[in-house]
Amino acid sequence: MLDERSKQILDSADEKMQEAVMFLEEDLKNYRLGKANPTVFNPVLVDYYGTKTPLPQMSSITAPDAKTLVIQPWDKSMIGKIEKAIMDANIGLTPQNNGEIIRCTVPALTEERRRELVKKAKATGENAKVVVRNERRDAMDLLKKAQKNEGMSEDTEKEAEGEVQKITDKNIKAIDELVAAKEKEILTV
């Protein structure tokens, strides 16, 4: 039977592991896959009167069709800086403006770019797994300390370690599934 301290350690580990999975999920959404997706601009930072501001916070971004993204800045004087920020972000889009709005045509992905994206997705997935494994190690260390210093029984510690491993396996599996799904999406022409 798990005691209160071991439940706290398990809950904390599970929460941190799930955060790594959610971070990965959000990160994978930013991959440009040859179809217009406004989230591709999330990492673009524009110099807005001396402050680096995310592009989505200073304009409306829409995808009127599968190959076009339209950025409508709320402050028209920022069009030049927005164009520069898009170019500097190196996201593979070339902005064109007409003085009112900025259009970006989304080019089809080359085979080489698809392979790069798959490699990047796998690397990001591995980083998330490292976070999960580190959290597993930290939880195991806390359980050992609790058994040694706080009087937790050895049976409770062993049972809690088994639970930590189950939580770790569940989160690693979720990471593998996210990366596999993104890989399939990337390679689908």
C-alpha positions, 0 to 999 in steps of 0.5 A, spaced: 500 500 500 502 506 497 503 512 503 502 519 502 509 521 501 510 516 495 503 518 492 506 525 492 512 523 488 508 519 483 504 525 482 509 530 481 513 525 476 507 523 472 505 531 472 512 533 469 513 527 464 506 529 461 508 536 461 514 533 456 509 530 452 505 536 451 511 540 450 513 535 444 505 535 442 505 543 441 512 543 438 510 538 433 504 542 431 509 548 428 512 543 423 511 546 416 508 540 412 506 543 405 500 546 407 498 552 410 498 552 417 498 559 421 501 556 427 508 556 423 508 563 425 508 562 432 516 562 433 517 568 429 519 574 433 518 581 431 522 587 433 515 591 436 518 598 438 524 595 441 520 588 444 521 582 441 513 580 440 511 573 437 507 575 430 501 572 432 500 577 438 500 583 433 496 581 427 491 576 425 493 570 421 489 566 416 489 560 411 484 562 405 486 556 402 491 550 402 497 554 399 496 561 402 497 564 409 495 571 410 498 576 415 494 582 417 498 586 422 494 591 426 499 596 426 500 597 418 507 601 419 510 594 422 509 590 415 517 591 413 519 589 420 514 583 420 517 581 413 524 581 416 522 577 422 519 572 417 525 571 413 530 571 419 526 566 422 528 561 416 521 557 416 522 556 408 516 562 407 517 568 402 513 574 404 510 579 399 506 585 401 501 590 398 502 595 403 496 592 407 497 585 408 503 580 407 502 573 403 506 567 404 505 562 399 507 555 402 511 551 397 510 543 396 515 540 400 521 536 397 523 529 399 530 532 402 526 537 406 521 531 408 527 527 411 530 533 415 523 534 418 522 527 420 529 527 423 528 533 427 521 530 429 525 524 431 530 528 435 525 532 438 522 526 441 528 523 443 529 529 447 522 529 450 524 521 452 530 524 456 526 529 460 521 523 462 527 518 463 530 524 468 524 525 471 524 517 472 531 517 475 529 523 480 523 520 482 527 513 484 532 517 488 526 521 492 523 514 493 530 511 496 531 517 500 524 517 503 525 509 505 532 511 508 530 518 511 523 518 512 521 511 514 518 509 508 517 501 508 522 497 503 515 494 500 512 501 499 518 503 496 519 497 491 511 498 489 512 505 488 518 504 484 514 499 480 509 505 479 514 510 477 516 505 471 509 504 469 508 511 468 515 512 465 513 506 460 506 510 459 509 517 457 515 514 453 509 510 449 505 516 448 512 520 445 513 514 440 506 515 438 506 522 437 513 522 433 510 516 429 504 520 427 508 526 425 513 522 421 507 519 417 504 526 416 510 528 414 511 523 409 504 523 406 505 526 399 
